[in-house]
């Protein structure tokens, strides 16, 4: 705590021995030498002196304590208990729940990782939990992902992962035979028996025990049996590493188009048909970066590698949707043609001529010449209908198409259009009714004068298309979980209007106007199931997720799983649909194991607030991590401030979900008020518009507002940091002429938008040839001359393929040319996450901030 006194400086002094001479013994005037005479005092007067002394001491101590309380300076040990967190504790992950992702296997079985570390299954029909895979198997292989076959005879295990792109990796897969307690390595034909095949992905196909895998060569293989893997069948043969991808997305789609963790493979329910996407990067420009993994002494120079990296205005990867019949895998696959509006009408030209014409007219016809394939899936179990969602390159129109057999041409059934000068958000795949003639989707809805909010639309596919809105209010629906068309219930996750960072489970009961699922749904008031978390027996919970059983439904949803994700430690329970009561508590919980560890630490107090924006168009969210020594009565204390700005449009940073991160450590160890800030209020009329793309002034106004509201924030010691887009925000804040912050740390900042990926940049800024002025105004390199000397710490990984290192080099060169001193640190062979050097990274940031903000490390913790 940086207040008027030093940490731990107020202590009762040790007892001193004081000798007092008797006043009756004095030197006589004529004496030449001083003589110390100690006389026996009268017993009564001696006791009186002691009593008076004690009274005086007591009065002094009482006065000091009263003054300290009055002024607000009280030793921190009176306020907090437990030891300060160390950096190793924050990074090691031992304080964070490490559960495997649970999932429904069928509508009757829910698989999850039990508290003992093994895999268990909850059965709906019997309300019982049974054991499936032991903890020994999970830990022995260091399993990171699981999927059970529909009959629960086998469990597919992913392990030994080597990550490549954001969602692409090479991994080993093992099939666990539940009955025989036996491991079966997934191995393609030609792989030596002592080795396993490195795969990009693997999954069970529908409700069968056949496997679909994508190999290292980007081709798809079909394994009819998990136990007889020598009979694998190759379904594609044009895959090529770095150029053509079957069943898994390329770099650009993973970075900004495809939902995180999703493959581009969709099996029919009976496992007889396979739908997959193909991505072709042949015409995409490449970005090269150096590799220094094995430095040679006197040998060859380090080599380099490349990745296809489309930038604004250059050629994008192409995406196609294909269908193959697994009952006849030798038959040629069928291409599902996109809607006519996307079809190139110059098919009689040469490929190069067509490409040139496309780029000359890239935004003609509202940019429909080029498109993204955002999602696809089967509509029902008849295997004759597929729904595919397409997005034009400017990302202002999204088209939902229906593709039917036998021609498999995709016909436009519904279009979502963005507001003027804006873009359409990609939020999941449409949820279809049982008959396939209507669906639910998320869409931006104007709520009077209060702004635009994300809500649920119900769209019927009749000749006269009818649309109704199910949810309503000044909050946002973040995900549609299930449409129980038997009980006419729609379950979804959404924010809470009054409390920033919260997420709750909602349900809306709607009855069709007639018995058909495709008829319009009547309006009803949504019910927030988890807003009364205490009634549901979830303590310290404001951030929830839920798992609903998959269709088809014969009797509707009878049980579902609620998981409290924070701010307390995660805990899950089983609930009934009729009145949403808890029927099975503590299905799994992290509290018994982690709560004692957390109780021994001095952790920050978290406070989440809304902050009105200065222009009146919405509000920001801020989350303050108040250090352990903070109390409201410390009116004159001044705590250093560290602001994180890593939120990006569409992906908020502020959340009440449980987390232990570097910010927790900084607040606990250094008495820093750590603040996370989101300036994009999704209710604002400017959300998803290019005028809202870079609201740097909003960040500055929010910081000013927080300083005015919370007087314990030290206005002379404020730092800001961010990575990627957050690094860009950090650089722009330092480049502003307000100089409200003292210093900043920019990790892999986007500094020149002409060198960033096409999908994200064109969404916010458009095409350079048409909006060059916006590109110049958003260029951090052009504005760096306003950065104060010694106020910027620039960090970048040289193998970063999300934000190429050329961004930091361009900024460093411009700062050097301006004569501005700054600190620069690079990491060879490290990507955007800097996962191999995290401890060194955070120690470097800590060292820099200790100097900038005059931080004192707590002596209680040693590393």
C-alpha positions in Angstrom: 0.0 0.0 0.0 1.4 3.3 -1.0 0.0 5.7 1.5 1.7 8.3 3.8 3.5 5.6 5.8 5.7 2.8 4.8 4.3 -0.8 4.6 4.5 -2.5 8.0 6.2 0.6 9.6 3.6 1.1 12.4 4.6 -1.3 15.3 4.6 -1.0 19.1 8.3 -0.2 20.0 10.2 -2.7 22.1 10.2 -2.1 25.8 13.0 0.2 26.9 14.7 0.3 30.3 14.6 3.8 31.8 16.6 4.9 34.9 15.1 7.8 36.8 17.2 9.6 39.4 15.6 10.5 42.7 14.8 14.2 42.8 15.9 14.4 46.5 19.5 13.5 45.6 21.1 16.5 43.9 24.7 17.7 43.6 25.6 20.4 46.1 26.7 23.7 44.7 30.3 23.3 45.9 30.8 19.8 44.7 33.6 19.4 42.1 32.4 15.9 40.9 29.0 14.7 39.9 27.8 11.8 42.0 25.0 9.5 41.1 23.0 8.7 44.2 20.2 6.1 44.1 17.9 6.3 47.1 15.1 4.0 48.2 11.8 5.8 47.2 8.8 5.5 49.4 6.8 2.5 48.5 3.5 4.4 48.0 5.0 7.0 45.7 6.7 4.2 43.6 3.3 2.5 42.9 1.7 5.8 42.1 4.4 6.6 39.5 3.9 3.2 37.8 0.1 3.7 37.7 0.5 7.2 36.3 3.0 6.0 33.7 0.7 3.3 32.6 -2.2 5.7 32.3 0.0 8.1 30.2 1.2 5.3 27.9 -2.4 4.0 27.5 -3.6 7.5 26.6 -0.8 8.0 24.1 -1.5 4.6 22.4 -5.2 5.3 22.3 -4.6 8.7 20.8 -2.3 7.3 18.2 -4.7 4.5 17.2 -7.6 6.9 17.1 -5.6 9.3 14.9 -4.6 6.5 12.6 -8.2 5.3 12.2 -9.4 8.9 11.7 -6.8 9.6 9.0 -7.3 6.2 7.3 -3.8 5.0 7.9 -4.0 1.6 9.5 -1.5 -1.2 9.2 -2.5 -3.5 6.5 -2.1 -6.6 8.7 -5.2 -5.4 10.6 -7.1 -5.8 7.3 -6.0 -8.9 5.5 -4.8 -12.4 6.2 -3.0 -14.9 4.1 0.2 -14.8 2.1 0.6 -12.7 -1.1 0.4 -14.6 -4.3 3.6 -15.5 -6.2 4.0 -15.3 -10.0 4.6 -19.1 -10.1 1.3 -19.7 -8.4 -0.5 -17.5 -11.0 1.2 -19.2 -14.0 1.3 -22.8 -12.8 -2.5 -23.3 -13.1 -2.8 -25.1 -9.7 -5.3 -22.4 -8.5 -7.5 -22.7 -11.6 -9.9 -25.6 -12.3 -8.6 -27.9 -15.0 -11.7 -29.8 -16.1 -12.2 -31.5 -19.4 -15.1 -30.1 -21.4 -18.3 -32.0 -20.6 -20.8 -33.0 -23.3 -24.0 -34.8 -24.0 -23.4 -38.2 -25.7 -27.1 -38.7 -26.4 -30.2 -37.1 -24.9 -30.0 -39.7 -22.1 -26.3 -39.6 -21.2 -24.1 -36.7 -20.1 -20.3 -37.3 -19.9 -18.2 -35.2 -17.6 -14.9 -35.3 -15.6 -15.6 -36.3 -12.1 -13.9 -34.8 -9.1 -11.6 -37.8 -8.8 -10.2 -37.0 -12.3 -11.9 -39.8 -14.2 -14.8 -39.7 -16.7 -18.3 -40.4 -15.5 -21.7 -40.5 -17.1 -25.0 -39.1 -15.7 -28.0 -41.0 -17.0 -31.2 -39.0 -17.2 -33.7 -41.9 -17.2 -32.4 -43.2 -13.9 -30.9 -40.0 -12.3 -27.7 -42.0 -11.6 -24.0 -41.4 -12.2 -21.7 -44.3 -13.3 -18.0 -44.6 -13.8 -16.6 -44.7 -17.4 -12.8 -44.1 -17.6 -10.4 -44.1 -14.6 -8.3 -41.1 -13.6 -5.2 -43.3 -14.2 -6.0 -43.5 -17.9 -6.6 -39.7 -18.1 -3.5 -38.7 -16.3 -1.3 -41.4 -17.9 -2.0 -40.0 -21.4 -2.4 -36.4 -20.3 -5.7 -36.3 -22.1 -7.0 -32.8 -23.2 -10.2 -33.7 -25.0 -12.7 -36.6 -25.0 -15.7 -37.9 -27.0 -17.8 -41.0 -26.2 -19.4 -43.1 -28.9 -23.2 -43.1 -28.8 -23.4 -46.6 -27.3 -20.8 -45.7 -24.6 -18.6 -48.7 -25.6 -15.7 -46.5 -26.7 -14.2 -43.1 -25.7 -12.0 -41.2 -28.0 -9.0 -39.5 -26.2 -6.9 -36.6 -27.6 -3.4 -36.2 -26.2 0.2 -35.1 -27.1 -0.9 -31.9 -28.7 1.4 -29.7 -30.8 -0.4 -26.5 -31.7 0.0 -24.9 -35.1 -2.6 -22.2 -35.6 -5.2 -20.9 -33.2 -7.4 -24.0 -33.5 -5.2 -26.3 -35.6 -2.8 -28.8 -34.1 -1.2 -32.2 -34.6 -2.2 -34.7 -31.9 -2.3 -38.3 -31.1 -5.7 -40.0 -30.6 -6.4 -43.2 -28.6 -9.7 -45.2 -28.5 -10.4 -46.5 -25.0 -12.4 -49.7 -24.9 -14.7 -49.3 -21.9 -15.7 -53.0 -21.5 -12.2 -54.4 -21.8 -10.3 -51.5 -20.2 -8.0 -51.4 -23.3 -6.2 -48.7 -25.2 -6.4 -48.8 -29.0 -4.1 -46.2 -30.7 -5.6 -44.6 -33.8 -3.2 -45.5 -36.6 -3.7 -45.0 -40.3 -2.5 -47.6 -42.8 1.2 -47.4 -43.4 2.1 -46.1 -40.0 4.6 -48.3 -38.2 3.1 -50.3 -35.3 5.5 -48.7 -32.8 4.1 -45.2 -33.7 0.8 -43.5 -33.8 -0.6 -41.3 -36.6 -0.4 -37.6 -36.1 -3.8 -36.2 -36.8 -5.4 -32.8 -37.1 -8.7 -34.0 -35.8 -10.8 -37.2 -35.2 -14.4 -37.8 -34.2 -17.2 -40.4 -34.1 -19.5 -40.2 -37.1 -23.1 -39.6 -35.9 -24.5 -42.3 -33.6 -22.1 -45.0 -34.9 -18.7 -46.3 -33.9 -17.0 -45.3 -37.2 -14.3 -42.7 -37.1 -13.7 -39.7 -39.3 -10.1 -38.3 -39.1 -8.1 -35.6 -40.8 -4.5 -36.6 -41.3 -1.3 -34.5 -41.3 -1.6 -34.2 -45.1 -5.0 -32.3 -44.7 -6.9 -35.2 -46.2 -10.0 -36.9 -44.7 -10.0 -40.6 -43.8 -12.9 -42.9 -42.9 -12.3 -45.8 -40.4 -15.3 -48.2 -40.4 -14.2 -49.8 -37.1 -12.2 -48.5 -34.1 -10.7 -51.9 -33.6 -9.7 -52.8 -37.2 -8.0 -49.7 -38.3 -6.0 -51.2 -41.2 -9.1 -50.8 -43.4 -9.1 -47.0 -43.4 -10.5 -45.4 -46.6 -9.2 -42.1 -47.9 -12.1 -39.7 -48.8 -10.0 -36.8 -50.3 -6.7 -36.8 -52.0 -6.0 -33.1 -52.9 -5.0 -31.9 -49.4 -1.7 -30.1 -49.2 0.0 -28.7 -46.1 -0.3 -24.9 -46.0 -2.4 -24.7 -49.1 -5.5 -26.9 -49.3 -7.4 -28.0 -46.2 -10.2 -30.6 -46.0 -12.3 -30.8 -42.9 -10.2 -28.3 -40.9 -10.1 -24.6 -41.5 -7.1 -22.6 -42.8 -5.4 -19.8 -40.8 -7.8 -16.9 -41.7 -10.9 -18.9 -41.0 -9.6 -20.0 -37.6 -8.5 -16.5 -36.7 -11.7 -14.6 -37.4 -14.5 -16.6 -39.1 -15.1 -20.1 -37.7 -16.3 -20.5 -34.1 -13.4 -21.4 -31.8 -13.0 -25.1 -31.2 -15.2 -26.1 -34.2 -14.2 -28.4 -37.1 -15.5 -28.2 -40.6 -16.9 -31.7 -40.5 -20.6 -32.6 -40.1 -21.8 -36.2 -40.0 -25.4 -37.1 -40.5 -27.1 -38.6 -37.4 -27.0 -42.1 -38.8 -23.4 -41.8 -39.9 -24.1 -42.5 -43.5 -23.3 -39.1 -45.0 -20.5 -36.6 -44.4 -20.6 -32.9 -45.0 -17.2 -31.1 -45.0 -15.7 -27.8 -46.1 -12.6 -27.3 -48.2 -10.4 -24.2 -47.9 -8.0 -23.3 -50.7 -5.1 -20.8 -50.0 -3.4 -21.2 -53.4 -3.8 -17.5 -54.4 -3.2 -16.0 -51.0 -0.1 -14.0 -50.3 2.5 -15.4 -47.9 4.1 -14.0 -44.8 7.6 -15.3 -43.9 9.2 -15.3 -40.5 12.5 -16.7 -39.2 13.0 -19.9 -37.2 15.9 -20.2 -34.7 15.0 -23.4 -33.0 18.4 -25.0 -33.5 21.1 -22.3 -33.7 24.2 -23.4 -35.5 27.7 -22.3 -34.5 29.5 -21.4 -37.8 26.9 -23.4 -39.8 24.0 -22.3 -42.0 22.0 -19.2 -41.3 18.6 -19.8 -39.6 15.9 -20.8 -42.0 12.4 -19.3 -42.4 8.9 -20.6 -42.9 5.7 -19.0 -44.3 2.0 -19.0 -43.8 -0.7 -17.8 -46.2 -1.7 -14.4 -44.8 -4.3 -12.3 -46.7 -4.3 -8.6 -46.0 -6.9 -5.9 -46.8 -7.7 -5.8 -50.5 -5.7 -8.9 -51.4 -7.0 -12.3 -52.4 -8.8 -14.3 -49.8 -8.9 -18.1 -49.4 -11.8 -19.8 -51.2 -14.2 -22.0 -49.4 -16.3 -24.9 -50.8 -18.9 -27.2 -49.3 -18.8 -30.9 -50.2 -20.9 -34.0 -49.5 -19.8 -37.6 -49.6 -21.8 -40.8 -49.2 -20.0 -43.0 -46.6 -22.1 -46.0 -47.7 -20.4 -45.7 -51.0 -17.1 -44.0 -50.2 -15.7 -44.7 -53.7 -18.3 -42.5 -55.3 -17.1 -39.0 -56.2 -18.1 -36.3 -53.7 -20.8 -33.7 -54.5 -20.2 -30.0 -54.3 -23.0 -27.9 -52.8 -23.3 -24.8 -54.9 -23.5 -21.5 -53.0 -26.5 -19.2 -53.6 -26.8 -17.7 -57.0 -25.8 -14.3 -55.8 -22.3 -15.6 -55.0 -21.8 -17.5 -58.2 -19.1 -16.0 -60.5 -21.0 -15.0 -63.7 -17.7 -15.0 -65.7 -17.2 -18.8 -65.8 -16.2 -18.7 -69.5 -13.1 -16.7 -68.7 -9.8 -18.1 -67.7 -9.1 -18.5 -64.0 -6.6 -15.6 -63.9 -8.9 -13.3 -65.8 -11.8 -14.2 -63.6 -9.7 -13.5 -60.5 -8.6 -10.1 -61.9 -12.2 -9.1 -62.8 -13.4 -10.1 -59.3 -10.8 -7.9 -57.6 -11.6 -5.0 -60.0 -15.2 -5.3 -58.9 -14.7 -6.7 -55.5 -17.4 -4.5 -53.9 -19.7 -4.4 -56.8 -23.2 -5.8 -56.1 -22.5 -5.0 -52.4 -19.4 -7.2 -52.3 -21.2 -10.5 -53.2 -18.5 -11.7 -55.6 -16.4 -13.0 -52.7 -17.8 -14.7 -49.6 -17.0 -16.6 -46.4 -18.6 -19.9 -45.5 -19.4 -19.4 -41.8 -21.2 -22.6 -40.8 -23.1 -25.6 -42.1 -25.0 -28.6 -40.7 -27.8 -31.1 -41.4 -31.3 -29.8 -40.9 -32.9 -33.1 -39.7 -32.4 -36.8 -39.8 -33.8 -37.3 -43.3 -30.3 -36.7 -44.8 -31.7 -34.7 -47.7 -31.4 -31.2 -46.4 -28.4 -29.1 -45.4 -28.4 -25.5 -44.1 -25.3 -23.4 -44.9 -24.6 -19.8 -43.8 -22.6 -17.5 -46.1 -21.2 -14.0 -45.5 -20.2 -11.6 -48.2 -16.6 -10.2 -48.0 -17.6 -6.7 -46.7 -19.5 -8.7 -44.0 -22.6 -6.6 -44.1 -24.9 -9.3 -45.5 -25.2 -12.9 -44.1 -27.3 -15.4 -46.1 -28.8 -18.5 -44.7 -29.4 -21.0 -47.5 -31.1 -24.4 -47.7 -29.5 -27.0 -49.9 -31.6 -30.0 -50.9 -31.1 -33.3 -52.7 -30.6 -34.4 -55.4 -29.2 -31.2 -57.1 -27.8 -29.9 -53.8 -28.0 -26.3 -55.0 -28.2 -23.9 -52.1 -31.2 -21.5 -52.3 -31.3 -18.3 -50.2 -33.9 -18.6 -47.5 -33.1 -15.6 -45.3 -30.7 -12.7 -45.2 -29.4 -10.6 -42.3 -28.3 -7.1 -43.2 -26.1 -4.8 -41.1 -26.9 -1.2 -40.3 -25.5 1.4 -42.7 -21.7 1.4 -42.7 -21.7 -1.6 -40.4 -21.2 -5.4 -40.3 -23.1 -8.5 -39.3 -21.9 -10.4 -36.2 -21.4 -14.1 -36.6 -23.1 -15.8 -33.7 -23.6 -19.6 -34.1 -25.6 -21.8 -36.5 -29.4 -21.5 -36.9 -31.4 -23.9 -34.7 -34.1 -25.7 -36.7 -37.5 -27.1 -35.8 -38.2 -30.8 -36.1 -39.9 -30.5 -39.5 -37.1 -28.2 -40.8 -39.5 -25.4 -41.9 -38.5 -22.8 -39.4 -35.4 -21.9 -37.4 -34.1 -19.6 -34.6 -31.1 -17.3 -35.0 -29.4 -14.4 -33.2 -29.9 -11.0 -34.7 -29.4 -7.3 -33.8 -32.7 -5.8 -32.8 -33.5 -2.1 -32.4 -35.0 -1.5 -28.9 -36.7 1.9 -29.3 -34.3 4.7 -28.7 -32.2 2.7 -26.2 -30.0 1.1 -28.8 -29.5 -2.3 -30.6 -29.4 -5.6 -28.8 -28.8 -9.2 -29.8 -32.0 -11.2 -29.5 -33.6 -14.4 -30.9 -35.5 -14.3 -34.2 -37.9 -17.0 -35.2 -38.1 -17.3 -39.0 -40.6 -19.5 -40.9 -39.7 -20.7 -44.4 -43.2 -20.4 -46.0 -43.8 -18.6 -49.3 -44.6 -15.5 -47.2 -41.7 -15.5 -44.8 -42.8 -14.5 -41.3 -40.4 -13.3 -38.6 -41.0 -12.9 -34.9 -38.7 -11.9 -32.0 -38.7 -14.2 -29.0 -36.5 -12.5 -26.4 -36.6 -8.8 -25.7 -35.1 -6.2 -23.3 -32.0 -4.2 -22.8 -29.7 -7.2 -22.6 -27.9 -9.5 -25.1 -28.5 -13.1 -25.9 -25.1 -14.7 -26.3 -26.0 -18.2 -27.3 -29.1 -20.3 -28.1 -28.7 -23.6 -26.2 -31.8 -25.6 -27.3 -35.2 -25.5 -28.8 -37.4 -27.9 -27.0 -40.2 -28.0 -29.5 -42.1 -30.7 -27.5 -42.6 -28.4 -24.5 -42.3 -25.2 -26.5 -39.3 -24.0 -24.5 -36.3 -22.1 -25.8 -33.2 -22.1 -23.6 -30.5 -19.5 -24.1 -27.6 -17.6 -22.3 -27.7 -13.8 -22.0 -26.2 -10.9 -20.1 -27.8 -9.1 -17.2 -29.0 -5.5 -17.9 -27.9 -3.9 -14.7 -24.8 -5.7 -13.8 -21.7 -5.7 -16.1 -19.9 -9.0 -16.8 -22.7 -11.3 -15.7 -24.2 -14.1 -17.8 -27.3 -16.1 -16.9 -29.5 -18.9 -18.2 -32.9 -17.8 -19.6 -35.9 -19.7 -20.9 -38.9 -18.4 -22.9 -42.0 -20.5 -23.2 -43.7 -19.9 -26.6 -46.7 -21.7 -28.1 -47.1 -21.8 -31.9 -50.3 -20.4 -33.2 -51.2 -23.9 -34.4 -49.7 -27.3 -33.9 -47.0 -26.9 -36.6 -43.5 -26.1 -35.4 -43.2 -23.8 -38.4 -46.0 -21.5 -37.4 -45.1 -18.1 -35.8 -44.5 -18.3 -32.0 -46.5 -16.1 -29.7 -44.7 -13.7 -27.5 -44.0 -14.5 -23.9 -41.9 -13.0 -21.1 -38.4 -14.6 -20.8 -37.6 -16.0 -17.4 -34.1 -15.7 -15.9 -33.5 -19.1 -14.3 -30.2 -18.3 -12.6 -30.8 -14.7 -11.5 -31.9 -16.0 -8.2 -28.8 -18.2 -7.8 -29.2 -18.5 -4.0 -32.6 -20.1 -4.4 -31.0 -22.6 -6.8 -28.4 -23.3 -4.1 -25.5 -21.7 -6.0 -23.5 -19.4 -3.8 -21.3 -16.6 -5.1 -22.5 -17.2 -8.7 -23.3 -14.6 -11.3 -21.8 -16.2 -14.4 -23.4 -19.4 -15.7 -23.3 -21.8 -18.6 -25.6 -24.7 -19.2 -25.7 -28.0 -21.2 -29.0 -29.0 -22.8 -29.5 -32.4 -24.4 -29.4 -32.6 -28.2 -32.4 -33.2 -30.4 -34.3 -35.1 -31.5 -36.7 -34.9 -28.6 -39.4 -37.6 -28.1 -40.6 -36.4 -24.8 -38.9 -33.0 -24.6 -36.1 -31.9 -22.3 -36.5 -33.5 -18.9 -33.1 -32.7 -17.4 -30.3 -30.2 -18.1 -27.0 -29.2 -16.5 -26.3 -25.8 -15.0 -22.6 -24.9 -14.3 -21.8 -21.9 -12.1 -18.6 -20.4 -13.6 -18.0 -17.6 -11.1 -17.0 -15.5 -9.4 -16.8 -18.4 -7.0 -15.2 -21.7 -7.9 -17.1 -23.7 -10.5 -19.8 -26.1 -9.4 -22.5 -28.0 -11.4 -25.9 -29.5 -10.8 -28.7 -31.3 -12.6 -32.1 -29.5 -12.9 -35.5 -30.5 -14.0 -37.3 -28.6 -16.8 -40.7 -28.3 -15.2 -39.9 -25.9 -12.4 -36.0 -25.8 -12.9 -35.4 -27.1 -9.4 -32.1 -28.8 -8.5 -32.4 -32.6 -8.5 -28.7 -33.6 -8.2 -26.3 -31.2 -6.5 -22.5 -31.2 -6.9 -22.4 -33.2 -10.1 -18.9 -31.9 -10.2 -17.2 -29.2 -8.2 -13.8 -27.6 -7.9 -14.5 -26.1 -4.4 -13.4 -29.0 -2.2 -9.9 -29.1 -3.7 -9.2 -25.5 -4.5 -11.1 -23.5 -1.8 -8.5 -24.3 0.9 -5.6 -23.2 -1.3 -7.3 -19.9 -2.2 -8.3 -19.3 1.4 -4.6 -19.2 2.3 -3.9 -16.4 -0.1 -4.4 -12.6 0.2 -6.5 -12.1 -3.0 -8.0 -8.9 -4.4 -11.6 -7.9 -4.0 -13.4 -7.6 -7.4 -15.8 -4.8 -8.1 -17.6 -4.5 -11.5 -19.2 -1.3 -12.6 -20.8 0.4 -15.6 -19.3 3.7 -16.7 -21.4 6.1 -18.9 -19.5 7.1 -22.1 -19.0 10.8 -22.6 -20.8 11.0 -26.0 -23.9 9.4 -24.4 -24.1 6.5 -26.8 -23.9 3.6 -24.4 -21.8 2.7 -21.5 -18.5 1.0 -20.8 -17.8 -1.8 -18.3 -14.9 -1.7 -15.8 -13.8 -4.4 -13.4 -11.6 -3.3 -10.5 -9.3 -5.8 -8.7 -8.9 -4.0 -5.3 -5.7 -5.1 -3.5 -6.0 -7.0 -0.2 -4.9 -4.0 1.9 -7.7 -1.8 0.4 -10.6 -0.7 2.5 -13.2 2.1 2.0 -12.1 3.9 5.1 -8.6 4.4 3.6 -9.7 7.7 2.2 -6.3 9.3 1.7 -4.5 6.2 0.4 -3.3 6.3 -3.2 -2.9 3.0 -5.0 -1.1 2.6 -8.3 -3.3 1.7 -11.3 -2.8 -0.9 -14.1 -5.4 -0.9 -16.8 -5.9 -3.9 -19.2 -7.5 -3.1 -22.6 -7.6 -6.5 -24.3 -11.3 -6.5 -25.2 -12.1 -6.5 -28.9 -15.3 -5.7 -30.8 -17.6 -8.7 -30.2 -15.4 -10.3 -27.6 -15.8 -8.4 -24.2 -13.0 -8.6 -21.6 -15.0 -7.9 -18.5 -16.6 -11.0 -17.0 -17.5 -12.3 -13.5 -16.3 -15.8 -14.5 -13.7 -17.2 -12.0 -10.2 -16.6 -13.1 -6.7 -16.4 -11.6 -4.3 -14.5 -13.9 -1.4 -12.1 -14.0 -3.7 -9.3 -12.9 -4.6 -11.2 -9.8 -1.0 -11.6 -9.0 -0.1 -7.9 -9.6 -3.0 -6.8 -7.3 -2.1 -9.3 -4.6 1.6 -8.9 -4.6 2.1 -5.1 -5.3 -1.1 -3.5 -4.0 -2.0 -2.5 -7.5 -5.6 -1.6 -8.5 -5.9 -3.8 -11.6 -8.7 -2.6 -13.9 -10.1 -4.4 -17.0 -12.0 -2.1 -19.3 -14.5 -2.7 -22.2 -15.6 0.5 -24.0 -18.0 -1.1 -26.5 -21.5 -1.3 -25.1 -23.4 -3.7 -27.3 -26.5 -1.7 -26.8 -25.0 1.4 -28.4 -26.4 2.4 -31.8 -22.8 2.6 -33.0 -22.0 -1.1 -32.3 -20.9 -3.1 -35.3 -20.4 0.1 -37.3 -17.1 1.4 -38.7 -17.6 4.6 -36.7 -17.3 2.5 -33.6 -14.2 0.6 -34.8 -11.5 2.5 -32.8 -12.9 4.4 -29.8 -9.6 5.4 -28.3 -11.1 8.5 -26.8 -13.6 6.3 -25.0 -10.8 4.5 -23.2 -9.4 7.8 -22.1 -12.7 9.1 -20.9 -13.4 5.9 -19.0 -10.0 6.1 -17.2 -10.8 9.8 -16.3 -14.2 8.9 -15.0 -12.8 6.1 -12.8 -10.2 8.5 -11.4 -12.9 11.0 -10.5 -15.1 8.4 -9.0 -12.6 6.4 -7.0 -10.4 8.8 -5.0 -8.0 6.1 -3.9 -6.6 5.7 -7.4 -3.2 7.5 -7.7 -3.5 9.8 -10.7 0.3 10.1 -11.0 0.9 6.3 -11.3 -1.3 4.9 -14.1 -0.1 2.3 -16.6 -2.0 0.5 -19.4 -1.2 -2.7 -21.3 -2.7 -4.9 -24.0 -1.9 -7.5 -26.6 -2.8 -7.6 -30.3 -5.7 -5.2 -30.7 -5.2 -4.3 -27.0 -1.6 -3.5 -27.9 -2.9 -1.2 -30.6 -5.2 0.5 -28.1 -2.2 0.9 -25.7 -0.1 2.5 -28.3 -2.8 4.9 -29.4 -3.5 5.9 -25.8 0.1 6.8 -25.3 0.1 8.6 -28.6 -2.8 10.8 -27.5 -2.1 14.3 -26.3 -3.9 13.8 -23.0 -1.0 11.8 -21.5 -3.3 10.5 -18.8 -1.2 7.4 -18.3 2.5 7.4 -17.3 3.5 4.3 -19.3 2.3 1.4 -21.2 3.2 -2.1 -22.4 2.2 -3.1 -26.0 2.5 -6.8 -26.8 2.3 -7.6 -30.5 0.4 -4.4 -31.3 -1.3 -3.9 -34.6 0.3 -0.7 -35.8 -0.4 -0.6 -39.5 -3.7 -2.0 -40.6 -2.5 -2.6 -44.2 -0.5 -5.5 -42.8 -3.2 -7.1 -40.6 -5.6 -9.9 -41.7 -8.3 -9.1 -44.3 -11.3 -10.4 -42.4 -10.9 -8.4 -39.2 -9.5 -5.2 -40.9 -12.1 -5.0 -43.6 -14.9 -5.6 -41.1 -13.8 -2.4 -39.2 -12.3 -0.2 -41.9 -13.5 -1.5 -45.3 -11.3 -1.7 -48.4 -8.1 0.5 -48.5 -8.9 1.6 -52.1 -12.2 3.1 -50.9 -11.4 4.1 -47.3 -7.7 5.0 -47.3 -8.3 8.0 -45.1 -9.6 5.7 -42.3 -6.6 3.5 -42.6 -4.3 6.6 -42.2 -6.2 7.9 -39.2 -6.0 4.5 -37.5 -2.3 4.1 -38.2 -0.4 3.9 -34.9 3.0 4.4 -36.7 1.9 7.8 -38.0 0.9 9.0 -34.5 3.8 7.7 -32.5 5.6 11.1 -32.5 3.4 12.0 -29.5 4.6 9.2 -27.3 6.6 10.4 -24.3 10.2 9.2 -23.9 10.6 6.0 -21.8 6.8 5.5 -21.6 6.5 2.5 -24.0 7.6 -1.1 -23.5 7.3 -3.0 -26.8 7.2 -6.8 -26.9 6.7 -9.2 -29.8 7.3 -12.8 -30.7 9.1 -13.2 -34.0 7.1 -16.3 -35.0 3.7 -14.5 -34.4 1.4 -15.3 -37.2 -1.6 -13.5 -35.8 0.1 -10.1 -35.7 3.3 -10.3 -37.9 6.4 -8.9 -36.2 6.6 -6.3 -39.0 4.1 -4.3 -36.9 6.5 -3.8 -34.0 9.5 -3.3 -36.3 7.6 -0.5 -38.1 6.7 1.2 -34.9 10.3 0.8 -33.5 11.7 2.3 -36.6 9.4 5.3 -36.5 10.1 5.9 -32.8 13.9 5.7 -33.5 13.6 8.2 -36.3 11.7 10.6 -34.0 14.5 10.2 -31.3 12.0 8.8 -28.8 13.5 6.4 -26.3 11.6 3.2 -25.6 12.1 -0.3 -24.4 11.9 -3.2 -26.9 12.0 -7.0 -26.3 11.5 -9.8 -28.9 11.3 -13.5 -28.5 12.5 -15.8 -31.2 10.3 -18.8 -32.2 7.4 -17.6 -30.1 3.9 -17.1 -31.4 1.2 -14.7 -30.4 0.5 -16.4 -27.1 4.3 -16.4 -26.1 3.5 -19.6 -24.3 7.1 -20.8 -24.1 8.4 -17.7 -22.3 5.5 -16.6 -20.0 7.5 -16.5 -16.8 10.2 -14.4 -18.5 7.6 -12.2 -20.2 5.7 -11.4 -16.9 8.9 -10.9 -15.0 10.0 -8.4 -17.6 6.7 -6.6 -17.4 6.9 -6.6 -13.6 10.4 -5.1 -13.7 9.3 -2.4 -16.1 6.2 -1.5 -14.1 8.1 -1.5 -10.8 10.2 1.3 -12.1 7.4 3.2 -13.9 4.8 3.0 -11.0 7.3 2.8 -8.1 6.1 -0.6 -6.9 7.4 -2.2 -3.8 7.4 -6.0 -3.8 6.0 -7.5 -0.7 8.7 -9.1 1.4 6.3 -11.8 2.6 6.6 -13.7 -0.6 9.8 -15.2 -2.0 10.1 -16.9 -5.3 
